[in-house]
Structures are given as structure tokens and as C-alpha cells.
Amino acid sequence: MMRRSFALICLGLAVSGCSASTPRNAGDGPNMPTMITPLMLEPPPIYSILGFRDKIQLTSAQITSLDSIATWVHDQNVPLIQELREKATPTRNQVGMVIPDELRPALDSVRTNNRAAAAAVGKVLTPPQQQSACQIFEEQAQERDGDRNRGNGPRRRTSRLGSEADSILASARRSVWPFCRGDNAVKR
């Protein structure tokens, strides 16, 4: 029963983003639009790292470099995000946006810029600073998860699907920094 409900939900989401009048070319393969949330367009949280400058032991030069990276990614992404917001179709509940194929290059550019900024942050930080930043982000994620479990944060869904979604979001939050994956990853 749960599997059937999940399949119906997925099918409903897929259909809601498509129009029967969408032209499809035989050679294009699946012509499915992409659905995103505004959070997916956000740059890596560089200013959060700057907020922990003392704990991470950043030098003045590192602070300047990180601020420059944050400014660069912001300047690169603002016109792209504005174009996406103006031309994309809001989802039915107004929480996300459906990105048609013609806006795909703008979305890909935002993602590329965000990855480049995250990689650049990793190059600025020393390995011990990277480990410290990973630990800070992991502790913050655990605090948020704990608040949610105690009822102090947004209501936690009790269904299996809800907890799977929560774990996917938690994983996404923790993997913003490439240097927090693999050898530097904080063990839970």
C-alpha cells in the first residue's frame, strides 16, 4: 500500500510539471522539465564560515579571499537567478519552480558557479580548517535535527516517506562543501 501511494505521488509530481501540449522531438529523449526550490539556487554558505572565523582560525588574508569568493558567486548568479524566477513556472503550491528546457543553461550556470565557489573555499582553507568547518556544520545539522525531533522546529513527518525526505535534506545540507565528503567527512 505504501509503495503504491509513493508511486502515485511520484507520478502526480511528474505529470503536474508536464503539459500535454509540450512539443517533443523523437531524437530528444525524455523532455521532462526540471523542478527546483529556491534553496537549490542558493550559493554555498561562505558567510557562515566567516561567522566562525575565530573558531576556524581564519587569517586576514583568508577572510578577504572568502569574502571575494562570496561576492563573485553572488555577482555571477544574481542575473541568472532573476531570469529563472521571471521565466520559470511556479509549482502549484508556489514552493518551487518548474524549469523548462530553454532555461536549463541558466540553471546549469548557477550550479556550476556554486560548485566553483565551494571548491575555491576548499582551496583557501587548510586541511585542519576544513575539518573544523565540517565539524561545525555537522554540529549545526545535529542541533537542527534535534530541535525538530523535540518539537522545537518545523513539524517532523512521521511517515516513512517523510523521514526519507528528511534524511535526503540532511544529507544535502551536509554535502555543500566538497571537502566535507570522503576523508574529511565527520563521522556520525
C-alpha positions as YAML, in Angstrom:
chain: A
units: angstrom
residues:
- id: 1
  name: MET
  ca: [0.00, 0.00, 0.00]
- id: 2
  name: MET
  ca: [2.80, 2.41, 0.94]
- id: 3
  name: ARG
  ca: [4.65, 1.60, -2.29]
- id: 4
  name: ARG
  ca: [1.55, 2.25, -4.33]
- id: 5
  name: SER
  ca: [0.98, 5.60, -2.60]
- id: 6
  name: PHE
  ca: [4.59, 6.58, -3.17]
- id: 7
  name: ALA
  ca: [4.34, 5.61, -6.85]
- id: 8
  name: LEU
  ca: [1.14, 7.64, -7.24]
- id: 9
  name: ILE
  ca: [2.75, 10.67, -5.60]
- id: 10
  name: CYS
  ca: [5.77, 10.42, -7.90]
- id: 11
  name: LEU
  ca: [3.54, 10.02, -10.92]
- id: 12
  name: GLY
  ca: [1.46, 13.02, -9.85]
- id: 13
  name: LEU
  ca: [4.56, 15.17, -9.43]
- id: 14
  name: ALA
  ca: [5.85, 14.13, -12.84]
- id: 15
  name: VAL
  ca: [2.53, 14.80, -14.56]
- id: 16
  name: SER
  ca: [1.92, 18.12, -12.82]
- id: 17
  name: GLY
  ca: [5.13, 19.54, -14.26]
- id: 18
  name: CYS
  ca: [4.30, 18.47, -17.82]
- id: 19
  name: SER
  ca: [1.84, 19.77, -20.33]
- id: 20
  name: ALA
  ca: [0.21, 17.63, -22.98]
- id: 21
  name: SER
  ca: [0.96, 20.41, -25.45]
- id: 22
  name: THR
  ca: [4.71, 20.31, -24.79]
- id: 23
  name: PRO
  ca: [6.39, 19.60, -28.11]
- id: 24
  name: ARG
  ca: [8.53, 16.51, -28.07]
- id: 25
  name: ASN
  ca: [11.12, 15.66, -30.65]
- id: 26
  name: ALA
  ca: [11.77, 12.00, -31.32]
- id: 27
  name: GLY
  ca: [15.53, 12.44, -31.03]
- id: 28
  name: ASP
  ca: [15.45, 14.47, -27.81]
- id: 29
  name: GLY
  ca: [14.74, 11.60, -25.44]
- id: 30
  name: PRO
  ca: [12.74, 12.41, -22.31]
- id: 31
  name: ASN
  ca: [11.80, 16.08, -22.45]
- id: 32
  name: MET
  ca: [11.00, 16.42, -18.76]
- id: 33
  name: PRO
  ca: [11.19, 19.85, -17.16]
- id: 34
  name: THR
  ca: [13.25, 20.22, -14.00]
- id: 35
  name: MET
  ca: [11.62, 21.18, -10.72]
- id: 36
  name: ILE
  ca: [13.69, 23.09, -8.19]
- id: 37
  name: THR
  ca: [13.17, 25.00, -4.98]
- id: 38
  name: PRO
  ca: [14.65, 28.46, -4.35]
- id: 39
  name: LEU
  ca: [17.00, 26.90, -1.79]
- id: 40
  name: MET
  ca: [18.62, 24.94, -4.61]
- id: 41
  name: LEU
  ca: [19.77, 28.21, -6.16]
- id: 42
  name: GLU
  ca: [21.48, 29.48, -3.02]
- id: 43
  name: PRO
  ca: [25.27, 29.78, -3.07]
- id: 44
  name: PRO
  ca: [27.37, 27.82, -0.60]
- id: 45
  name: PRO
  ca: [27.18, 29.34, 2.90]
- id: 46
  name: ILE
  ca: [30.53, 31.12, 2.76]
- id: 47
  name: TYR
  ca: [29.41, 33.79, 5.20]
- id: 48
  name: SER
  ca: [28.65, 31.05, 7.72]
- id: 49
  name: ILE
  ca: [32.31, 30.05, 7.59]
- id: 50
  name: LEU
  ca: [33.27, 33.71, 8.02]
- id: 51
  name: GLY
  ca: [30.95, 33.85, 11.03]
- id: 52
  name: PHE
  ca: [33.08, 31.16, 12.66]
- id: 53
  name: ARG
  ca: [36.36, 32.87, 11.75]
- id: 54
  name: ASP
  ca: [37.71, 32.64, 15.30]
- id: 55
  name: LYS
  ca: [36.76, 29.00, 15.82]
- id: 56
  name: ILE
  ca: [38.17, 28.02, 12.41]
- id: 57
  name: GLN
  ca: [41.18, 30.32, 12.99]
- id: 58
  name: LEU
  ca: [40.99, 32.18, 9.70]
- id: 59
  name: THR
  ca: [43.75, 34.63, 8.82]
- id: 60
  name: SER
  ca: [43.02, 38.12, 7.50]
- id: 61
  name: ALA
  ca: [44.08, 37.02, 4.02]
- id: 62
  name: GLN
  ca: [41.71, 34.03, 4.17]
- id: 63
  name: ILE
  ca: [38.84, 36.26, 5.30]
- id: 64
  name: THR
  ca: [39.47, 38.58, 2.38]
- id: 65
  name: SER
  ca: [39.67, 35.66, -0.06]
- id: 66
  name: LEU
  ca: [36.46, 34.07, 1.24]
- id: 67
  name: ASP
  ca: [34.62, 37.38, 1.04]
- id: 68
  name: SER
  ca: [35.83, 37.79, -2.54]
- id: 69
  name: ILE
  ca: [34.57, 34.31, -3.44]
- id: 70
  name: ALA
  ca: [31.17, 35.06, -1.87]
- id: 71
  name: THR
  ca: [30.94, 38.36, -3.76]
- id: 72
  name: TRP
  ca: [31.97, 36.70, -7.03]
- id: 73
  name: VAL
  ca: [29.38, 33.90, -6.83]
- id: 74
  name: HIS
  ca: [26.68, 36.39, -5.86]
- id: 75
  name: ASP
  ca: [27.52, 38.71, -8.77]
- id: 76
  name: GLN
  ca: [27.60, 35.80, -11.23]
- id: 77
  name: ASN
  ca: [24.34, 34.25, -10.06]
- id: 78
  name: VAL
  ca: [22.05, 37.25, -9.49]
- id: 79
  name: PRO
  ca: [21.17, 37.85, -13.17]
- id: 80
  name: LEU
  ca: [20.79, 34.10, -13.79]
- id: 81
  name: ILE
  ca: [18.52, 33.60, -10.78]
- id: 82
  name: GLN
  ca: [16.49, 36.66, -11.74]
- id: 83
  name: GLU
  ca: [15.97, 35.17, -15.22]
- id: 84
  name: LEU
  ca: [14.92, 31.83, -13.71]
- id: 85
  name: ARG
  ca: [12.44, 33.47, -11.32]
- id: 86
  name: GLU
  ca: [10.94, 35.63, -14.07]
- id: 87
  name: LYS
  ca: [10.58, 32.93, -16.72]
- id: 88
  name: ALA
  ca: [10.08, 29.69, -14.79]
- id: 89
  name: THR
  ca: [6.63, 28.42, -13.89]
- id: 90
  name: PRO
  ca: [5.85, 28.35, -10.16]
- id: 91
  name: THR
  ca: [4.71, 24.99, -8.84]
- id: 92
  name: ARG
  ca: [1.11, 24.61, -7.82]
- id: 93
  name: ASN
  ca: [1.89, 25.24, -4.14]
- id: 94
  name: GLN
  ca: [4.25, 28.14, -5.02]
- id: 95
  name: VAL
  ca: [7.15, 26.45, -3.18]
- id: 96
  name: GLY
  ca: [9.21, 25.57, -6.23]
- id: 97
  name: MET
  ca: [9.73, 26.37, -9.88]
- id: 98
  name: VAL
  ca: [9.45, 24.26, -12.99]
- id: 99
  name: ILE
  ca: [12.42, 24.99, -15.23]
- id: 100
  name: PRO
  ca: [11.73, 24.38, -18.92]
- id: 101
  name: ASP
  ca: [14.48, 23.19, -21.25]
- id: 102
  name: GLU
  ca: [15.21, 26.68, -22.60]
- id: 103
  name: LEU
  ca: [16.19, 27.85, -19.08]
- id: 104
  name: ARG
  ca: [18.40, 24.83, -18.47]
- id: 105
  name: PRO
  ca: [21.63, 26.70, -19.42]
- id: 106
  name: ALA
  ca: [20.93, 29.38, -16.78]
- id: 107
  name: LEU
  ca: [20.25, 26.72, -14.13]
- id: 108
  name: ASP
  ca: [23.39, 24.82, -15.11]
- id: 109
  name: SER
  ca: [25.42, 28.04, -14.87]
- id: 110
  name: VAL
  ca: [24.14, 28.71, -11.34]
- id: 111
  name: ARG
  ca: [25.05, 25.17, -10.31]
- id: 112
  name: THR
  ca: [28.49, 25.43, -11.94]
- id: 113
  name: ASN
  ca: [29.17, 28.76, -10.21]
- id: 114
  name: ASN
  ca: [28.11, 27.32, -6.84]
- id: 115
  name: ARG
  ca: [30.37, 24.28, -7.28]
- id: 116
  name: ALA
  ca: [33.28, 26.51, -8.31]
- id: 117
  name: ALA
  ca: [32.77, 28.72, -5.26]
- id: 118
  name: ALA
  ca: [32.62, 25.70, -2.92]
- id: 119
  name: ALA
  ca: [35.81, 24.30, -4.47]
- id: 120
  name: ALA
  ca: [37.52, 27.68, -4.17]
- id: 121
  name: VAL
  ca: [36.63, 27.82, -0.46]
- id: 122
  name: GLY
  ca: [38.29, 24.43, -0.05]
- id: 123
  name: LYS
  ca: [41.47, 25.77, -1.64]
- id: 124
  name: VAL
  ca: [41.56, 28.75, 0.73]
- id: 125
  name: LEU
  ca: [41.20, 26.66, 3.90]
- id: 126
  name: THR
  ca: [43.96, 24.44, 5.29]
- id: 127
  name: PRO
  ca: [43.08, 20.77, 5.97]
- id: 128
  name: PRO
  ca: [42.67, 21.40, 9.74]
- id: 129
  name: GLN
  ca: [40.40, 24.37, 8.98]
- id: 130
  name: GLN
  ca: [38.39, 22.25, 6.57]
- id: 131
  name: GLN
  ca: [37.95, 19.61, 9.27]
- id: 132
  name: SER
  ca: [36.89, 22.30, 11.74]
- id: 133
  name: ALA
  ca: [34.35, 23.74, 9.28]
- id: 134
  name: CYS
  ca: [32.96, 20.25, 8.60]
- id: 135
  name: GLN
  ca: [32.60, 19.65, 12.34]
- id: 136
  name: ILE
  ca: [30.77, 22.97, 12.82]
- id: 137
  name: PHE
  ca: [28.32, 22.24, 10.00]
- id: 138
  name: GLU
  ca: [27.73, 18.72, 11.30]
- id: 139
  name: GLU
  ca: [27.03, 20.03, 14.83]
- id: 140
  name: GLN
  ca: [24.59, 22.60, 13.44]
- id: 141
  name: ALA
  ca: [22.79, 19.90, 11.43]
- id: 142
  name: GLN
  ca: [22.52, 17.70, 14.52]
- id: 143
  name: GLU
  ca: [21.14, 20.63, 16.56]
- id: 144
  name: ARG
  ca: [18.52, 21.35, 13.87]
- id: 145
  name: ASP
  ca: [17.61, 17.67, 13.69]
- id: 146
  name: GLY
  ca: [17.38, 17.50, 17.49]
- id: 147
  name: ASP
  ca: [15.17, 20.60, 17.67]
- id: 148
  name: ARG
  ca: [12.89, 19.11, 15.06]
- id: 149
  name: ASN
  ca: [12.66, 15.82, 16.99]
- id: 150
  name: ARG
  ca: [11.85, 17.65, 20.23]
- id: 151
  name: GLY
  ca: [9.14, 19.70, 18.56]
- id: 152
  name: ASN
  ca: [11.10, 22.98, 18.70]
- id: 153
  name: GLY
  ca: [11.48, 23.24, 14.94]
- id: 154
  name: PRO
  ca: [9.27, 22.61, 11.97]
- id: 155
  name: ARG
  ca: [6.92, 19.68, 12.44]
- id: 156
  name: ARG
  ca: [8.57, 16.39, 11.64]
- id: 157
  name: ARG
  ca: [6.61, 14.00, 9.47]
- id: 158
  name: THR
  ca: [6.15, 10.62, 11.00]
- id: 159
  name: SER
  ca: [5.61, 8.64, 7.81]
- id: 160
  name: ARG
  ca: [8.40, 6.64, 6.27]
- id: 161
  name: LEU
  ca: [8.33, 8.90, 3.23]
- id: 162
  name: GLY
  ca: [8.71, 11.95, 5.47]
- id: 163
  name: SER
  ca: [11.72, 10.58, 7.30]
- id: 164
  name: GLU
  ca: [13.32, 9.57, 4.00]
- id: 165
  name: ALA
  ca: [12.82, 13.11, 2.74]
- id: 166
  name: ASP
  ca: [14.30, 14.49, 5.97]
- id: 167
  name: SER
  ca: [17.36, 12.28, 5.59]
- id: 168
  name: ILE
  ca: [17.80, 13.39, 1.97]
- id: 169
  name: LEU
  ca: [17.63, 17.05, 3.03]
- id: 170
  name: ALA
  ca: [20.03, 16.45, 5.91]
- id: 171
  name: SER
  ca: [22.45, 14.75, 3.55]
- id: 172
  name: ALA
  ca: [22.21, 17.62, 1.09]
- id: 173
  name: ARG
  ca: [22.90, 20.18, 3.83]
- id: 174
  name: ARG
  ca: [25.99, 18.32, 4.96]
- id: 175
  name: SER
  ca: [27.43, 17.85, 1.48]
- id: 176
  name: VAL
  ca: [27.62, 21.52, 0.47]
- id: 177
  name: TRP
  ca: [31.37, 21.54, 0.95]
- id: 178
  name: PRO
  ca: [33.28, 19.08, -1.22]
- id: 179
  name: PHE
  ca: [35.98, 18.88, 1.45]
- id: 180
  name: CYS
  ca: [33.42, 17.54, 3.97]
- id: 181
  name: ARG
  ca: [32.93, 14.41, 1.88]
- id: 182
  name: GLY
  ca: [35.29, 11.48, 1.84]
- id: 183
  name: ASP
  ca: [38.35, 11.61, 4.12]
- id: 184
  name: ASN
  ca: [37.37, 14.87, 5.86]
- id: 185
  name: ALA
  ca: [33.77, 13.83, 6.46]
- id: 186
  name: VAL
  ca: [32.69, 13.98, 10.07]
- id: 187
  name: LYS
  ca: [31.72, 10.53, 11.25]
- id: 188
  name: ARG
  ca: [28.27, 10.19, 12.81]
...
